Amino acid sequence: MLETICEVMTDAYRRNWITSRDGNASIRHQDRDHFYVTPTGVRKQTLQPDQFKKMGIRSTGYGLYATPLMYTDISHNLKPSGELPMHFGLQQKINTEVRVILHFHPTYTIAAMYAGIQLPELLKEFPELSRYTSVAPNVPMLPPISQELADACIDALGYNKDSGDVEYNIVGMDRHGVIAVDTSPWRAYEHIERLEHICKIVLRQESKMANTYRSIFISDVHLGTRDCQADKLNNFLKNNSCDTLYLVGDIIDAWRIQQNKWRWKQSHTNVVRRVLGHAKRGTRVVYVAGNHDEFLRPMIPYGFSFGLVEIHNQIEHIGADGKHYLVVHGDLFDGITRLAPWIAFLGDRAYDFILSINSKYNWIRHRMGFGYFSLSQFLKHRVKKAVDFMFKFEHNLAGYCKKRGFDGVICGHIHHAEIKDIDGVRYMNDGDWVESCTALVEHHSGHWEIVTWTRSSDEPKREDNNCNTLEE
């Protein structure tokens, strides 16, 4: 059967499931006190049966120090696979006539897990997968070649002490690969093949809908100011669509209009037209007022709206995951804005001053061949800990949502896009369109992503966007 495993490894290499020195496998017969495992440092496409390592099923030492006994070296002084703890743990515990364990890195399966897809959920959609293969819950990202990963995989496969068998045939390890278990090399291989095929179908279908989201959240556009990057936002809205578009405050900068220092360009008008165009084509558009467009707040109790555009002070969003999120700009939870508005005014003037310096500074950097550098973001990060300590904007929001029974909050205001958990509350900030040009998007699959848009026109062809994901 070692010859068969060599054939399986060769085929896995041919299908790009492993690279030359990646992937590993092991096999044990029930009535024997040893098992065979693939060596490390050997090209798997040329693996030979006499290169396998023969390992004892009994261990030396106890607990974390337990290691399998190594039999007479028949493998040209090669070392066993780095994933030996995983193979040893499974081969030692499972009590079936023959047990084969394969560990590969199938491309589409790993991509599906990276995209936030829980592999067991695919069983509901694809009967041919559930009929022949049982898929364990995903194992989160853990250090490779570690006892921690080995223990997590053994637990996920549903090891039963009474029967000596496992409940599942295959388990996915986030950003790492899969482990398949069965009574022969080709049966274990087929579990990987079947799951990879389904993941390929799912990802290709999602790629067709890559620019169609369930919800999009944008804020802090500051239309009417010189530094608003309206061209990029207009291009983003042109190339992306959604069921619901949330405008989470500070879309129009009424402070500049009030000071008679506004700079309204054609690109700003194009953004307004683009938003209204989405509403006309059936997208629900929700405008949540912020501190720079707070002139809208007195009208909200009277049900005021801009045609098809709803206006709210805050609103609840129910995600595809069934969780309840509070959508609010966030200025009312900022200690400076709430308790000392005059400081907020001075801070706004200082921010404009920094932006004006930043544009000149980056013009010089561009002429010298250097990339863009955000001076305001640099300064903000330098003092962020002090500001958070004094006013705890994020924790104020999280605490408020927790008291009101929300699962999370979606906000803007501080011009810093981020997805994280705070005291059991999901905190998501969609950033801004003055410097970072970020949007928070909700996929139809239910996972969230921050998209950074770098294009202001359709040429050159769209590049892959930088993004930050939180797997549900």
C-alpha positions as CSV (number, residue, x, y, z in Angstrom):
1,M,0.0,0.0,0.0
2,L,3.0,2.3,0.3
3,E,3.2,2.2,-3.5
4,T,-0.4,3.4,-3.7
5,I,0.4,6.3,-1.4
6,C,3.3,7.3,-3.7
7,E,0.8,7.3,-6.6
8,V,-1.6,9.5,-4.6
9,M,1.2,12.0,-3.7
10,T,2.2,12.2,-7.4
11,D,-1.3,12.9,-8.5
12,A,-1.8,15.5,-5.7
13,Y,1.4,17.2,-7.0
14,R,0.1,17.1,-10.6
15,R,-3.2,18.8,-9.5
16,N,-1.3,21.5,-7.6
17,W,-2.7,20.3,-4.2
18,I,0.9,20.2,-2.9
19,T,4.2,21.7,-3.9
20,S,7.3,19.7,-4.4
21,R,8.2,19.3,-0.7
22,D,4.8,19.8,0.8
23,G,2.1,17.4,1.9
24,N,2.4,14.3,4.0
25,A,0.7,10.9,4.6
26,S,0.7,7.9,6.9
27,I,-0.7,4.4,7.1
28,R,-1.2,1.8,9.8
29,H,-2.6,-1.7,9.9
30,Q,-4.6,-2.4,13.1
31,D,-2.7,-5.5,14.1
32,R,0.7,-3.9,13.9
33,D,2.6,-1.8,16.5
34,H,3.9,0.7,14.0
35,F,2.9,2.9,11.2
36,Y,4.6,4.5,8.2
37,V,4.8,8.2,7.5
38,T,6.2,10.2,4.6
39,P,9.6,11.8,5.2
40,T,10.4,15.5,5.1
41,G,12.7,17.1,2.6
42,V,11.8,14.7,-0.2
43,R,10.2,15.7,-3.5
44,K,6.7,14.1,-3.3
45,Q,6.3,13.6,-7.0
46,T,9.3,11.2,-6.9
47,L,8.6,9.6,-3.5
48,Q,9.5,5.9,-3.2
49,P,8.2,3.3,-0.8
50,D,11.6,2.7,0.8
51,Q,11.7,6.4,1.8
52,F,8.9,6.1,4.3
53,K,9.7,6.3,8.0
54,K,8.6,3.4,10.2
55,M,7.4,4.8,13.5
56,G,6.4,3.0,16.7
57,I,2.8,3.3,17.9
58,R,4.0,3.4,21.5
59,S,5.5,6.5,22.8
60,T,8.4,7.5,25.0
61,G,7.8,10.1,27.7
62,Y,4.5,11.4,28.9
63,G,2.1,14.2,28.1
64,L,3.6,16.9,25.9
65,Y,6.9,15.0,25.9
66,A,5.5,11.8,24.4
67,T,7.1,11.0,21.1
68,P,6.8,7.8,18.9
69,L,9.6,5.3,18.9
70,M,11.5,5.2,15.7
71,Y,12.2,1.8,14.2
72,T,15.3,0.7,12.3
73,D,16.0,3.4,9.7
74,I,14.9,2.1,6.3
75,S,14.7,5.5,4.7
76,H,18.2,6.7,3.8
77,N,18.6,8.7,7.1
78,L,15.6,10.9,6.3
79,K,13.6,12.6,9.0
80,P,9.8,12.0,9.4
81,S,7.3,14.6,8.4
82,G,7.1,17.7,10.5
83,E,3.4,17.0,11.0
84,L,4.3,13.8,12.9
85,P,2.4,14.8,16.0
86,M,-0.8,14.9,14.0
87,H,-0.2,11.5,12.3
88,F,1.0,9.9,15.5
89,G,-2.0,11.1,17.5
90,L,-4.5,9.8,15.0
91,Q,-2.8,6.6,14.2
92,Q,-2.3,5.8,17.9
93,K,-6.0,6.4,18.7
94,I,-8.0,5.2,15.7
95,N,-8.9,1.5,15.9
96,T,-9.8,0.3,12.4
97,E,-8.3,-2.4,10.2
98,V,-6.4,0.0,8.0
99,R,-6.1,3.7,8.5
100,V,-4.7,6.1,5.9
101,I,-4.2,9.8,6.7
102,L,-3.5,12.4,4.0
103,H,-2.6,16.0,4.5
104,F,-2.7,18.2,1.4
105,H,-3.2,21.8,0.5
106,P,-5.9,21.9,-2.2
107,T,-6.1,25.4,-3.7
108,Y,-9.9,26.1,-3.8
109,T,-10.6,24.5,-0.5
110,I,-8.1,26.8,1.2
111,A,-9.4,29.8,-0.7
112,A,-13.0,28.9,0.4
113,M,-11.9,28.8,4.1
114,Y,-10.0,32.1,3.6
115,A,-13.1,33.7,2.2
116,G,-15.0,32.7,5.4
117,I,-16.9,29.7,4.1
118,Q,-17.6,27.0,6.7
119,L,-16.9,23.8,4.9
120,P,-19.7,21.7,6.6
121,E,-22.2,24.3,5.3
122,L,-21.6,23.0,1.8
123,L,-23.2,19.7,2.7
124,K,-26.6,21.4,2.8
125,E,-26.2,22.7,-0.8
126,F,-24.5,19.8,-2.5
127,P,-26.1,16.3,-1.9
128,E,-23.3,14.5,-3.7
129,L,-20.8,15.7,-1.1
130,S,-22.9,14.8,1.9
131,R,-23.7,11.3,0.4
132,Y,-20.1,10.2,0.3
133,T,-18.1,12.5,2.5
134,S,-18.6,13.9,6.0
135,V,-17.0,17.2,6.6
136,A,-15.8,18.4,10.1
137,P,-16.1,22.0,11.3
138,N,-13.2,24.2,10.2
139,V,-10.1,24.3,12.5
140,P,-9.0,27.9,13.1
141,M,-5.6,29.1,12.1
142,L,-3.0,27.5,14.4
143,P,0.8,27.2,14.2
144,P,1.8,24.5,11.7
145,I,3.8,21.5,12.9
146,S,2.5,22.0,16.5
147,Q,0.9,19.8,19.0
148,E,-1.9,22.4,19.4
149,L,-2.8,22.0,15.7
150,A,-2.7,18.2,16.0
151,D,-5.0,18.2,19.1
152,A,-7.4,20.6,17.4
153,C,-7.7,18.3,14.3
154,I,-8.2,15.2,16.3
155,D,-11.0,16.9,18.3
156,A,-12.6,18.3,15.1
157,L,-12.6,14.9,13.4
158,G,-14.8,13.7,16.2
159,Y,-12.7,10.9,17.7
160,N,-14.9,8.5,19.7
161,K,-13.1,6.7,22.5
162,D,-15.6,3.9,22.7
163,S,-15.6,2.9,19.0
164,G,-12.1,3.9,18.3
165,D,-13.2,5.6,15.1
166,V,-13.8,9.2,13.9
167,E,-17.1,10.8,13.0
168,Y,-15.8,12.8,9.9
169,N,-13.7,11.9,6.9
170,I,-12.1,15.3,6.3
171,V,-11.3,18.5,8.2
172,G,-10.1,21.9,6.9
173,M,-7.4,23.9,8.6
174,D,-7.8,27.6,8.0
175,R,-5.0,28.9,5.7
176,H,-3.2,25.6,5.9
177,G,-4.9,22.7,4.2
178,V,-7.0,19.6,4.9
179,I,-6.7,16.2,6.5
180,A,-8.6,13.3,5.1
181,V,-9.0,9.9,6.9
182,D,-10.2,6.6,5.5
183,T,-9.3,2.9,5.0
184,S,-7.4,3.3,1.8
185,P,-5.2,6.0,0.1
186,W,-7.6,6.5,-2.8
187,R,-10.7,6.7,-0.6
188,A,-9.0,9.4,1.5
189,Y,-7.9,11.1,-1.8
190,E,-11.5,11.1,-3.1
191,H,-12.7,13.0,-0.1
192,I,-10.3,15.8,-0.8
193,E,-11.1,15.7,-4.5
194,R,-14.8,15.8,-3.9
195,L,-14.6,18.8,-1.5
196,E,-12.1,20.6,-3.8
197,H,-14.6,20.3,-6.7
198,I,-17.4,21.8,-4.7
199,C,-15.3,24.6,-3.4
200,K,-14.3,25.4,-7.0
201,I,-17.9,25.7,-8.0
202,V,-18.8,27.9,-5.1
203,L,-15.8,30.3,-5.5
204,R,-16.4,30.6,-9.3
205,Q,-20.1,31.5,-8.6
206,E,-19.1,34.0,-6.0
207,S,-16.5,35.5,-8.4
208,K,-19.3,36.3,-10.8
209,M,-21.0,38.2,-8.0
210,A,-17.8,39.7,-6.7
211,N,-19.0,43.2,-7.2
212,T,-22.5,42.6,-5.9
213,Y,-22.8,42.8,-2.2
214,R,-25.7,42.4,0.3
215,S,-24.8,45.7,1.9
216,I,-22.2,48.5,1.5
217,F,-21.4,51.0,4.2
218,I,-19.5,54.3,3.4
219,S,-19.0,57.4,5.6
220,D,-17.0,60.5,6.0
221,V,-17.0,61.5,2.3
222,H,-17.1,65.2,3.1
223,L,-18.6,66.4,-0.2
224,G,-17.9,70.1,-0.6
225,T,-14.3,70.0,0.6
226,R,-11.2,70.2,-1.3
227,D,-9.8,67.0,-0.1
228,C,-12.8,64.8,-0.8
229,Q,-11.8,62.0,-3.1
230,A,-15.0,62.0,-5.0
231,D,-13.6,60.5,-8.2
232,K,-12.6,57.4,-6.4
233,L,-15.9,57.1,-4.7
234,N,-17.8,57.6,-7.9
235,N,-15.8,54.9,-9.6
236,F,-16.4,52.6,-6.6
237,L,-20.1,53.1,-6.8
238,K,-20.0,52.6,-10.6
239,N,-18.3,49.2,-10.2
240,N,-20.0,47.9,-7.1
241,S,-23.7,47.3,-6.4
242,C,-25.7,46.1,-3.4
243,D,-29.1,45.4,-2.0
244,T,-28.7,48.2,0.7
245,L,-26.4,51.2,0.6
246,Y,-25.8,52.8,4.0
247,L,-24.4,56.4,4.0
248,V,-23.1,56.5,7.6
249,G,-22.7,60.2,8.2
250,D,-20.6,63.2,7.1
251,I,-21.4,62.6,3.5
252,I,-21.9,66.3,2.9
253,D,-19.7,68.7,4.9
254,A,-22.2,71.4,6.0
255,W,-19.5,72.9,8.3
256,R,-17.6,74.1,5.2
257,I,-20.8,75.4,3.6
258,Q,-21.6,77.3,6.8
259,Q,-18.2,78.8,6.8
260,N,-18.4,79.7,3.1
261,K,-15.3,77.7,2.5
262,W,-16.8,74.9,0.5
263,R,-15.3,73.5,-2.7
264,W,-18.0,71.8,-4.7
265,K,-16.7,70.1,-7.9
266,Q,-18.4,68.3,-10.7
267,S,-17.1,65.0,-9.2
268,H,-19.1,65.8,-6.1
269,T,-22.2,66.2,-8.2
270,N,-21.4,62.9,-9.9
271,V,-21.3,61.1,-6.6
272,V,-24.8,62.4,-5.7
273,R,-26.1,61.3,-9.1
274,R,-24.5,57.9,-8.7
275,V,-26.2,57.4,-5.3
276,L,-29.6,58.5,-6.6
277,G,-29.1,56.2,-9.6
278,H,-28.6,53.2,-7.3
279,A,-31.8,54.2,-5.5
280,K,-33.7,54.5,-8.7
281,R,-32.6,51.0,-9.8
282,G,-34.0,49.4,-6.6
283,T,-31.1,49.7,-4.1
284,R,-32.4,50.7,-0.7
285,V,-30.4,53.8,0.3
286,V,-30.2,54.8,4.0
287,Y,-28.6,58.1,5.1
288,V,-27.5,58.2,8.7
289,A,-26.7,61.7,9.8
290,G,-23.3,62.7,11.3
291,N,-21.8,65.7,13.0
292,H,-20.8,67.4,9.7
293,D,-24.3,67.0,8.3
294,E,-26.2,67.4,11.6
295,F,-28.5,69.9,9.9
296,L,-30.5,66.8,8.9
297,R,-31.2,65.7,12.5
298,P,-34.0,68.2,13.3
299,M,-35.9,66.9,10.3
300,I,-35.7,63.2,11.1
301,P,-38.6,63.1,13.6
302,Y,-40.9,64.4,10.8
303,G,-40.0,61.6,8.5
304,F,-38.1,63.8,6.1
305,S,-36.4,62.1,3.2
306,F,-34.6,62.9,-0.1
307,G,-37.0,61.1,-2.5
308,L,-36.0,57.4,-2.3
309,V,-33.2,58.1,0.2
310,E,-34.2,57.4,3.9
311,I,-32.8,59.6,6.6
312,H,-32.1,58.3,10.1
313,N,-30.1,59.3,13.2
314,Q,-29.4,55.6,13.8
315,I,-30.8,52.4,12.4
316,E,-30.7,48.6,13.0
317,H,-29.2,46.4,10.4
318,I,-29.9,42.6,10.5
319,G,-27.0,40.8,8.8
320,A,-27.1,37.7,6.7
321,D,-25.8,35.9,9.7
322,G,-28.9,36.8,11.6
323,K,-27.1,39.2,14.0
324,H,-28.4,42.6,14.9
325,Y,-26.1,45.6,14.2
326,L,-26.5,49.2,15.2
327,V,-25.6,51.6,12.4
328,V,-24.7,55.0,13.7
329,H,-22.2,57.7,12.7
330,G,-20.6,57.7,16.1
331,D,-20.1,61.4,16.9
332,L,-22.4,61.2,19.9
333,F,-20.0,58.7,21.5
334,D,-16.9,60.8,20.9
335,G,-16.0,62.5,24.2
336,I,-14.7,65.6,22.4
337,T,-17.7,66.1,20.1
338,R,-20.2,65.5,22.9
339,L,-18.5,67.3,25.8
340,A,-16.3,69.9,24.2
341,P,-17.6,70.8,20.7
342,W,-15.2,73.8,20.5
343,I,-12.3,71.3,20.7
344,A,-13.8,69.3,17.9
345,F,-14.0,72.5,15.8
346,L,-10.4,73.3,16.4
347,G,-9.5,69.7,15.7
348,D,-11.3,70.0,12.4
349,R,-9.4,73.1,11.4
350,A,-6.1,71.4,12.4
351,Y,-7.0,68.4,10.3
352,D,-7.6,70.6,7.3
353,F,-4.2,72.2,7.9
354,I,-2.5,68.9,8.0
355,L,-4.2,67.7,4.8
356,S,-3.1,70.9,3.0
357,I,0.5,70.2,4.1
358,N,0.1,66.5,3.2
359,S,-0.9,67.3,-0.4
360,K,2.2,69.4,-0.9
361,Y,4.4,66.9,0.8
362,N,3.2,64.1,-1.3
363,W,3.6,66.1,-4.5
364,I,7.3,66.4,-3.6
365,R,7.4,62.6,-2.8
366,H,5.8,61.8,-6.1
367,R,8.3,63.9,-8.0
368,M,11.1,62.0,-6.2
369,G,9.6,58.6,-7.1
370,F,8.2,57.8,-3.7
371,G,4.7,56.5,-2.9
372,Y,1.9,58.2,-1.0
373,F,2.3,58.8,2.7
374,S,-0.5,59.9,5.0
375,L,0.8,62.5,7.5
376,S,-2.5,62.7,9.3
377,Q,-2.8,58.9,9.6
378,F,0.7,58.8,11.0
379,L,0.0,61.5,13.6
380,K,-3.3,59.9,14.5
381,H,-1.7,56.6,15.2
382,R,1.0,58.3,17.2
383,V,-1.6,59.8,19.6
384,K,-4.3,57.2,19.2
385,K,-3.6,55.5,22.5
386,A,-3.9,58.7,24.4
387,V,-7.1,59.7,22.7
388,D,-8.6,56.2,23.3
389,F,-7.6,56.4,26.9
390,M,-9.3,59.8,27.4
391,F,-12.5,59.3,25.5
392,K,-12.7,55.5,24.7
393,F,-14.8,56.1,21.6
394,E,-14.8,52.4,20.5
395,H,-15.5,51.1,24.0
396,N,-18.3,53.7,24.5
397,L,-20.0,52.4,21.3
398,A,-19.5,48.8,22.3
399,G,-20.8,49.3,25.8
400,Y,-23.9,51.1,24.5
401,C,-24.6,48.3,22.0
402,K,-24.2,45.6,24.7
403,K,-26.7,47.4,27.0
404,R,-29.2,47.6,24.2
405,G,-28.8,44.0,23.1
406,F,-27.0,44.5,19.8
407,D,-24.5,42.0,18.5
408,G,-22.4,44.7,16.9
409,V,-22.0,48.3,15.7
410,I,-21.2,49.8,12.3
411,C,-19.9,53.4,12.4
412,G,-17.6,56.0,10.9
413,H,-16.5,59.3,12.3
414,I,-12.9,58.7,13.3
415,H,-11.6,58.0,9.8
416,H,-10.0,54.6,10.7
417,A,-11.4,51.5,9.1
418,E,-11.3,48.4,11.3
419,I,-13.1,45.2,12.2
420,K,-12.6,43.7,15.6
421,D,-14.4,42.4,18.7
422,I,-14.7,44.5,21.9
423,D,-16.2,42.8,25.0
424,G,-18.2,40.4,22.9
425,V,-19.5,43.1,20.5
426,R,-18.5,43.2,16.9
427,Y,-17.0,46.7,16.1
428,M,-16.8,47.7,12.5
429,N,-15.7,51.1,11.2
430,D,-16.0,51.8,7.5
431,G,-13.2,54.5,7.3
432,D,-13.4,57.5,5.1
433,W,-13.1,58.9,1.6
434,V,-10.7,61.7,2.3
435,E,-7.6,59.7,2.6
436,S,-8.0,55.9,3.1
437,C,-10.9,55.5,0.6
438,T,-12.4,52.5,2.3
439,A,-15.9,50.9,2.5
440,L,-17.3,48.1,4.6
441,V,-19.1,45.5,2.6
442,E,-21.3,42.5,3.6
443,H,-21.2,39.5,1.3
444,H,-24.2,37.4,0.6
445,S,-22.4,34.6,2.4
446,G,-22.5,36.6,5.6
447,H,-18.9,37.6,6.1
448,W,-17.6,41.1,6.3
449,E,-14.8,42.9,4.5
450,I,-13.1,46.3,4.4
451,V,-12.4,47.2,0.8
452,T,-9.8,49.8,-0.1
453,W,-10.5,51.5,-3.5
454,T,-7.5,52.9,-5.3
455,R,-9.0,53.6,-8.8
456,S,-10.6,56.9,-9.9
457,S,-11.2,55.7,-13.5
458,D,-11.9,52.4,-15.3
459,E,-8.4,52.3,-16.8
460,P,-6.2,50.5,-16.1
461,K,-8.2,47.3,-15.5
462,R,-9.4,46.8,-11.9
463,E,-6.6,45.6,-9.6
464,D,-7.2,43.3,-6.6
465,N,-8.2,45.4,-3.7
466,N,-6.5,45.4,-0.4
467,C,-8.9,44.0,2.1
468,N,-9.2,43.0,5.8
469,T,-11.7,40.0,6.6
470,L,-13.3,38.7,9.6
471,E,-14.5,35.2,9.4
472,E,-17.6,34.5,11.1
